[in-house]
């Protein structure tokens, strides 16, 4: 007598053969059909201990069948396989109750491990996901490579959770796109998504940006300002370039993650936090921990679910899909339609892409905007990928950059980090404070802590300098440089 029944809605004989051989010895019977109607009849009649179904079937989409099965058999585990291999396929499978999603082609041994794991789960403890529709095939992430498939599977499992996620990867790999996908298809999708780039915020302003400040908290704080935690209440807070966060702000962030509450700068009343945290970095945080630049305890608080985004050179097979996607975007923005010749596409696939997907996107936009031909050939690609020779005085290190240019560049990044909105009020005094502190510290260091000489160097009254040292909490060490 059979111990149980495995139902397969797929015509692949290899799958049935492997399961027959592996599970037949354990007393399981394997039944297969190439259509959804037969599978539905078997399930509705109470047959089957596990279902394996393809998405594409001649009579019905396998994903549409999942909610119907879950309604009458909520404990029946369903393994979904598909050659469509997009993030939305993985997300839909998870949302509609799939136990596991396997993108084709997959290793049959992996399928067997999934089946054995599913059969080992006691009935009554299998939790069905709430069905939800995402019918619009507007893909937030592009790519069907094996590397991207693994990311899609992880993201699909995370959609119904509030787990903290750490996304690592080189600049331009799409870390914010992954964070937005986790939010847009997750349980907090109706809440706000708030992003802050730590590398774009001056050190002295980070705590005010994150937690807000009270009126009078510092010079220029003429009214209460709402921080990013408060803006993201009920939603997701994306902390980009977390490796650039100064240690003092790391301490406050750790306290929020541990206690679930924070206080504004200058405030005393704790505020409860209901925010999902997603962090991202292009740095090696473990190396920064060894160098004393990043708190180890904060790292483990943030690194609950690590996701590594591969650089584009590790998934070059995705380049044609990405190019077509960016060309279609250009057309939607009013640029003329273009296609890429075969040899030109091969050249793109062979390039190293140090700027990753962002560099590819910028190149495609240039091609669409600047070239008259409808078909872009390899000679154009070679011209675009050739590295220009540096012009006179261009060293690439910024050594000749003026202080004004440096400040302007930093402030531009700061304004850009607010995504079209405005920074909190009191910016003038906060920026002056940001410049004053290093200026006075370096002057004191240069004069070996001699405040009279430092005041003369700065052109300040000695009492004024003393007051600023006290207000800015600058440590003065005499005799050292």
C-alpha positions as CSV (number, residue, x, y, z in Angstrom):
1,X,0.0,0.0,0.0
2,X,1.3,3.4,-1.0
3,X,2.5,5.6,1.9
4,X,1.5,8.8,0.0
5,X,1.0,10.3,-3.5
6,X,3.2,12.9,-5.3
7,X,1.2,14.8,-8.0
8,X,3.1,16.3,-10.9
9,X,1.6,18.7,-13.4
10,X,4.4,18.6,-16.0
11,X,5.4,16.4,-18.9
12,X,9.1,16.1,-17.9
13,X,9.7,12.4,-17.6
14,X,13.1,13.0,-16.0
15,X,11.4,14.6,-12.9
16,X,9.0,11.6,-12.6
17,X,11.8,9.1,-13.0
18,X,14.0,10.7,-10.3
19,X,11.1,10.9,-7.8
20,X,9.9,7.4,-8.6
21,X,13.4,6.0,-7.9
22,X,14.0,8.0,-4.8
23,X,10.6,8.0,-3.1
24,X,9.2,4.7,-4.4
25,X,11.5,3.0,-1.9
26,X,9.9,5.0,0.8
27,X,6.4,3.9,-0.3
28,X,5.3,7.0,-2.3
29,X,3.4,6.7,-5.5
30,X,4.2,9.3,-8.2
31,X,1.4,10.4,-10.6
32,X,1.9,12.9,-13.4
33,X,-0.3,14.9,-15.8
34,X,0.5,17.6,-18.4
35,X,-2.5,19.8,-17.7
36,X,-4.1,21.7,-14.9
37,X,-7.6,20.1,-15.2
38,X,-6.4,16.7,-14.2
39,X,-4.3,18.0,-11.4
40,X,-7.3,20.0,-10.0
41,X,-9.5,16.9,-10.2
42,X,-6.9,14.8,-8.3
43,X,-6.5,17.5,-5.6
44,X,-10.3,18.2,-5.2
45,X,-10.8,14.4,-4.7
46,X,-8.4,14.5,-1.8
47,X,-5.5,12.8,-3.5
48,X,-1.9,13.8,-3.1
49,X,0.5,14.6,-0.2
50,X,2.5,17.1,-2.3
51,X,2.1,18.9,-5.7
52,X,4.7,19.8,-8.2
53,X,3.5,22.1,-10.9
54,X,4.8,24.2,-13.8
55,X,3.6,27.7,-14.2
56,X,2.9,27.4,-18.0
57,X,0.4,24.6,-18.8
58,X,-1.8,24.2,-21.9
59,X,-5.1,24.9,-20.2
60,X,-4.3,27.2,-17.2
61,X,-1.5,29.2,-15.6
62,X,-0.2,27.2,-12.6
63,X,0.0,30.3,-10.4
64,X,-3.7,30.9,-10.9
65,X,-4.4,27.3,-9.7
66,X,-2.5,27.8,-6.4
67,X,-5.2,29.9,-4.5
68,X,-7.9,27.4,-5.5
69,X,-5.8,24.5,-4.2
70,X,-5.0,26.4,-1.0
71,X,-8.6,27.2,-0.3
72,X,-9.7,23.5,-0.2
73,X,-6.3,22.0,0.9
74,X,-4.4,24.6,2.9
75,X,-1.9,22.1,4.3
76,X,-1.0,20.6,0.9
77,X,2.6,21.7,0.0
78,X,3.0,23.0,-3.6
79,X,6.4,23.3,-5.3
80,X,6.3,25.6,-8.3
81,X,8.8,25.5,-11.2
82,X,9.0,27.9,-14.1
83,X,11.2,28.9,-17.0
84,X,9.9,32.5,-16.8
85,X,12.5,33.2,-14.1
86,X,11.6,36.7,-13.1
87,X,11.3,38.3,-9.6
88,X,7.5,38.6,-10.0
89,X,7.1,34.9,-10.8
90,X,9.0,34.1,-7.5
91,X,7.0,36.6,-5.6
92,X,3.6,35.5,-6.9
93,X,4.5,31.8,-6.2
94,X,5.3,32.7,-2.6
95,X,2.3,35.0,-2.1
96,X,-0.1,32.4,-3.4
97,X,1.0,29.7,-1.1
98,X,3.9,27.8,-2.8
99,X,6.1,25.9,-0.4
100,X,9.1,26.5,-2.7
101,X,9.9,28.1,-6.1
102,X,12.4,26.5,-8.5
103,X,13.5,28.4,-11.6
104,X,14.3,26.2,-14.6
105,X,16.7,24.7,-15.4
106,X,17.4,23.3,-11.9
107,X,19.3,20.4,-10.5
108,X,17.0,17.4,-10.0
109,X,18.9,16.7,-6.8
110,X,17.8,20.1,-5.6
111,X,14.1,19.2,-6.4
112,X,14.4,16.0,-4.5
113,X,15.8,17.8,-1.4
114,X,12.9,20.3,-1.6
115,X,10.3,17.4,-1.9
116,X,11.8,15.5,1.0
117,X,11.9,18.6,3.2
118,X,8.3,19.4,2.4
119,X,7.1,15.9,3.1
120,X,8.9,16.0,6.5
121,X,6.8,19.0,7.7
122,X,4.0,17.7,9.9
123,X,0.5,18.4,8.7
124,X,-1.2,21.3,10.5
125,X,2.0,23.3,10.7
126,X,2.2,24.2,7.1
127,X,1.3,27.9,6.8
128,X,-0.4,29.1,3.6
129,X,0.4,32.6,2.4
130,X,-2.3,35.1,1.8
131,X,-3.1,35.3,-1.9
132,X,-2.4,38.7,-3.4
133,X,-2.3,39.8,-7.0
134,X,0.6,41.6,-8.7
135,X,-0.6,41.2,-12.2
136,X,1.3,44.1,-13.7
137,X,4.4,42.7,-15.2
138,X,6.5,45.8,-14.5
139,X,9.7,44.2,-13.4
140,X,11.6,46.0,-10.6
141,X,14.7,43.8,-11.3
142,X,16.0,42.6,-14.6
143,X,17.9,39.4,-15.2
144,X,17.4,35.6,-15.6
145,X,21.0,34.5,-14.8
146,X,21.5,31.9,-12.1
147,X,22.9,34.5,-9.7
148,X,19.7,36.6,-10.0
149,X,17.5,33.5,-9.6
150,X,19.0,32.9,-6.2
151,X,18.3,36.5,-5.2
152,X,14.7,36.2,-6.4
153,X,14.1,33.1,-4.3
154,X,15.5,34.9,-1.2
155,X,13.4,38.0,-1.9
156,X,10.3,35.9,-2.3
157,X,10.8,34.3,1.1
158,X,11.3,37.7,2.7
159,X,8.2,39.4,1.4
160,X,6.0,38.2,4.2
161,X,8.5,39.1,7.0
162,X,9.9,42.2,8.7
163,X,13.4,40.8,9.0
164,X,16.2,43.3,8.8
165,X,18.2,42.9,5.5
166,X,21.8,43.8,4.7
167,X,22.4,44.3,0.9
168,X,26.0,44.3,-0.1
169,X,27.5,44.9,-3.6
170,X,29.5,47.3,-5.7
171,X,28.3,50.7,-6.6
172,X,25.7,50.6,-9.4
173,X,24.6,47.0,-8.8
174,X,21.0,48.0,-7.9
175,X,21.0,47.8,-4.1
176,X,18.2,50.4,-3.8
177,X,16.1,48.6,-6.4
178,X,16.3,45.4,-4.2
179,X,15.3,47.4,-1.2
180,X,12.3,49.0,-3.0
181,X,11.3,45.5,-4.2
182,X,11.3,44.2,-0.7
183,X,9.1,47.1,0.3
184,X,6.8,47.3,-2.7
185,X,5.9,43.6,-2.6
186,X,6.1,43.1,1.2
187,X,3.7,43.5,4.1
188,X,4.6,47.2,4.5
189,X,3.9,48.1,0.9
190,X,1.1,50.6,2.0
191,X,3.5,52.4,4.3
192,X,6.2,54.9,3.2
193,X,9.6,54.0,1.8
194,X,12.2,56.4,3.0
195,X,15.8,56.3,1.8
196,X,18.8,58.1,3.2
197,X,22.3,58.0,1.8
198,X,24.8,58.1,4.7
199,X,27.7,59.1,2.4
200,X,25.8,62.2,1.3
201,X,25.0,63.5,4.8
202,X,27.7,65.6,6.7
203,X,28.7,63.8,9.9
204,X,27.4,66.5,12.2
205,X,23.9,66.3,10.6
206,X,23.3,62.5,10.5
207,X,21.7,62.2,13.9
208,X,19.3,65.1,13.2
209,X,18.5,63.6,9.8
210,X,17.7,60.2,11.3
211,X,16.0,61.1,14.5
212,X,14.9,64.7,14.0
213,X,15.5,67.6,16.4
214,X,13.6,69.8,18.7
215,X,13.3,73.6,18.5
216,X,16.4,75.1,20.1
217,X,18.4,71.9,20.1
218,X,21.3,73.7,18.4
219,X,22.0,77.0,16.8
220,X,19.6,77.5,13.9
221,X,17.1,74.9,15.1
222,X,14.2,77.4,14.9
223,X,11.5,74.8,14.8
224,X,11.0,71.1,15.4
225,X,12.2,68.9,12.5
226,X,10.9,65.4,11.7
227,X,13.7,62.8,11.1
228,X,13.7,59.9,8.7
229,X,12.6,57.3,11.4
230,X,9.5,59.3,12.0
231,X,8.9,59.8,8.2
232,X,9.2,56.0,7.7
233,X,6.8,55.1,10.5
234,X,4.8,52.0,9.5
235,X,7.0,51.5,6.4
236,X,10.6,50.9,5.4
237,X,13.7,52.9,6.2
238,X,16.6,52.2,3.7
239,X,20.0,53.1,5.1
240,X,22.2,53.3,2.0
241,X,26.0,53.2,2.4
242,X,25.7,52.3,6.0
243,X,29.5,51.8,6.1
244,X,29.9,55.6,6.0
245,X,27.9,56.2,9.2
246,X,30.1,57.7,11.9
247,X,30.6,55.7,15.1
248,X,28.6,58.1,17.3
249,X,25.5,57.7,15.1
250,X,26.1,54.0,14.9
251,X,25.7,53.9,18.7
252,X,22.3,55.6,18.6
253,X,21.1,53.4,15.7
254,X,22.1,50.3,17.7
255,X,20.0,51.6,20.6
256,X,17.0,52.0,18.4
257,X,17.3,48.5,17.0
258,X,17.8,47.0,20.5
259,X,15.1,49.0,22.3
260,X,12.7,49.8,19.5
261,X,12.6,53.5,20.5
262,X,14.6,56.7,20.0
263,X,14.7,60.4,21.1
264,X,15.0,63.4,18.9
265,X,18.2,65.6,19.1
266,X,17.4,67.8,22.1
267,X,14.4,65.8,23.1
268,X,13.7,63.7,26.2
269,X,10.5,61.8,25.4
270,X,11.2,58.4,23.9
271,X,9.4,57.7,20.6
272,X,8.4,54.1,19.7
273,X,9.7,53.0,16.3
274,X,7.6,50.8,13.9
275,X,10.0,50.7,11.0
276,X,11.6,47.9,8.9
277,X,15.3,48.5,8.4
278,X,17.1,47.6,5.2
279,X,20.7,48.6,5.0
280,X,23.2,48.5,2.1
281,X,26.9,49.0,1.7
282,X,29.6,48.7,-1.0
283,X,32.3,48.3,1.7
284,X,33.6,45.3,3.5
285,X,32.1,45.8,6.9
286,X,34.0,43.0,8.5
287,X,37.2,44.7,7.5
288,X,35.9,48.0,8.9
289,X,35.1,46.2,12.2
290,X,38.7,45.1,12.4
291,X,39.8,48.7,11.8
292,X,37.5,50.0,14.5
293,X,35.4,51.9,12.0
294,X,32.2,49.9,12.4
295,X,30.5,48.5,15.5
296,X,30.5,44.7,15.5
297,X,27.3,44.5,17.6
298,X,25.5,46.8,15.1
299,X,26.7,44.7,12.2
300,X,25.1,41.6,13.6
301,X,21.9,43.5,14.3
302,X,21.7,44.6,10.6
303,X,23.1,41.5,9.0
304,X,20.1,39.3,9.9
305,X,19.5,38.3,6.2
306,X,22.5,39.1,4.0
307,X,22.0,39.6,0.3
308,X,25.0,40.0,-2.0
309,X,24.3,41.6,-5.4
310,X,26.7,40.3,-8.0
311,X,28.6,42.8,-10.2
312,X,27.4,42.9,-13.8
313,X,30.6,41.2,-15.0
314,X,29.5,38.1,-13.0
315,X,26.1,38.0,-14.8
316,X,26.9,39.1,-18.3
317,X,24.2,36.9,-19.8
318,X,21.7,39.4,-18.3
319,X,23.1,42.3,-20.4
320,X,20.8,41.8,-23.5
321,X,17.7,41.8,-21.3
322,X,19.0,44.9,-19.5
323,X,19.8,46.7,-22.7
324,X,16.3,46.0,-24.2
325,X,14.8,47.2,-20.9
326,X,16.8,50.5,-21.0
327,X,16.1,51.1,-24.7
328,X,12.3,50.6,-24.0
329,X,12.6,53.1,-21.2
330,X,14.3,55.6,-23.5
331,X,11.4,55.2,-26.0
332,X,8.8,55.8,-23.3
333,X,10.7,59.1,-22.5
334,X,10.4,60.3,-26.1
335,X,13.8,59.1,-27.5
336,X,13.9,57.3,-30.9
337,X,13.8,53.5,-30.8
338,X,17.1,51.7,-31.3
339,X,18.4,48.1,-31.6
340,X,21.8,46.8,-30.9
341,X,23.6,44.7,-33.6
342,X,24.7,41.2,-32.6
343,X,28.5,41.9,-32.6
344,X,27.8,45.1,-30.7
345,X,25.9,43.1,-28.0
346,X,28.8,40.6,-27.8
347,X,31.1,43.5,-27.2
348,X,28.9,44.8,-24.4
349,X,28.8,41.3,-22.8
350,X,32.6,41.1,-22.9
351,X,33.2,44.5,-21.2
352,X,34.1,44.6,-17.5
353,X,31.5,47.3,-16.5
354,X,33.3,48.9,-13.5
355,X,30.2,51.0,-13.0
356,X,27.9,48.0,-13.2
357,X,24.2,48.3,-14.2
358,X,24.3,52.1,-13.7
359,X,27.1,52.5,-16.2
360,X,25.2,50.3,-18.7
361,X,22.1,52.3,-18.3
362,X,23.9,55.6,-18.9
363,X,25.6,54.1,-22.0
364,X,22.2,53.0,-23.4
365,X,20.7,56.4,-22.8
366,X,23.6,58.0,-24.7
367,X,23.2,55.6,-27.6
368,X,19.5,56.4,-27.8
369,X,20.0,60.2,-27.6
370,X,23.2,60.9,-29.5
371,X,23.3,58.5,-32.5
372,X,21.1,58.9,-35.5
373,X,21.3,55.3,-36.8
374,X,18.5,52.9,-35.9
375,X,20.9,49.9,-35.4
376,X,23.9,50.5,-33.2
377,X,26.9,48.7,-34.5
378,X,30.1,47.5,-32.8
379,X,32.1,50.5,-34.0
380,X,29.9,52.8,-32.0
381,X,30.2,50.6,-28.9
382,X,34.0,50.6,-29.3
383,X,34.0,54.3,-29.5
384,X,31.8,54.7,-26.4
385,X,33.8,52.2,-24.3
386,X,37.2,53.6,-25.2
387,X,38.7,55.4,-22.2
388,X,39.3,59.1,-22.9
389,X,42.7,60.5,-22.3
390,X,42.8,62.9,-19.3
391,X,42.8,66.6,-20.3
392,X,45.3,69.2,-19.0
393,X,45.3,69.3,-15.2
394,X,42.9,66.3,-14.9
395,X,44.5,64.0,-12.4
396,X,41.3,62.4,-11.3
397,X,42.2,62.8,-7.6
398,X,40.6,66.2,-7.0
399,X,44.0,67.5,-5.7
400,X,43.5,70.9,-7.4
401,X,39.9,71.3,-6.3
402,X,39.1,74.5,-4.4
403,X,37.5,74.4,-1.0
404,X,34.4,76.1,-2.5
405,X,34.1,73.4,-5.1
406,X,34.5,70.7,-2.5
407,X,31.8,72.2,-0.3
408,X,29.5,72.7,-3.3
409,X,29.9,69.1,-4.4
410,X,29.1,67.8,-0.9
411,X,26.1,70.1,-0.6
412,X,24.8,69.0,-4.0
413,X,24.9,65.4,-2.8
414,X,23.2,66.4,0.4
415,X,20.3,68.1,-1.5
416,X,20.1,65.2,-4.0
417,X,19.8,62.7,-1.1
418,X,16.4,64.3,-0.2
419,X,14.9,63.1,-3.5
420,X,13.4,66.4,-4.6
421,X,12.3,67.4,-1.1
422,X,14.0,69.9,1.1
423,X,16.4,69.3,4.0
424,X,15.3,70.3,7.6
425,X,15.2,74.0,8.3
426,X,18.3,75.6,9.9
427,X,20.6,74.4,7.2
428,X,22.8,77.5,7.2
429,X,23.8,77.2,10.8
430,X,24.3,73.5,10.6
431,X,26.6,73.8,7.6
432,X,28.6,76.5,9.3
433,X,28.9,74.3,12.4
434,X,30.1,71.4,10.1
435,X,32.8,73.6,8.6
436,X,33.8,75.3,11.9
437,X,34.7,72.2,13.8
438,X,37.4,70.8,11.5
439,X,38.7,74.3,10.8
440,X,39.2,75.0,14.5
441,X,40.5,71.5,15.3
442,X,43.1,71.6,12.6
443,X,44.1,75.2,13.6
444,X,44.6,74.1,17.2
445,X,46.6,71.0,16.0
446,X,48.8,73.2,13.8
447,X,49.5,75.6,16.7
448,X,50.1,72.6,19.1
449,X,47.1,73.6,21.2
450,X,48.1,77.2,21.7
451,X,44.8,79.0,21.7
452,X,46.4,82.5,21.4
453,X,48.2,81.5,18.3
454,X,45.2,79.6,16.9
455,X,42.9,82.7,17.5
456,X,45.4,84.8,15.7
457,X,45.6,82.3,12.8
458,X,41.8,82.2,12.5
459,X,41.4,85.9,13.0
460,X,39.2,85.5,16.0
461,X,39.0,87.1,19.4
462,X,40.5,84.7,22.0
463,X,37.3,84.6,24.0
464,X,35.3,83.9,20.9
465,X,37.6,80.9,20.1
466,X,37.2,79.6,23.7
467,X,33.4,79.8,23.4
468,X,33.5,77.9,20.1
469,X,35.8,75.2,21.5
470,X,33.3,74.8,24.4
471,X,30.2,74.9,22.2
472,X,31.6,72.5,19.6
473,X,33.1,70.2,22.3
474,X,36.6,70.2,20.8
475,X,39.3,68.5,22.7
476,X,42.4,70.7,23.0
477,X,45.8,68.9,23.5
478,X,48.8,71.1,24.1
479,X,52.2,70.4,22.8
480,X,51.2,67.7,20.3
481,X,50.8,67.9,16.6
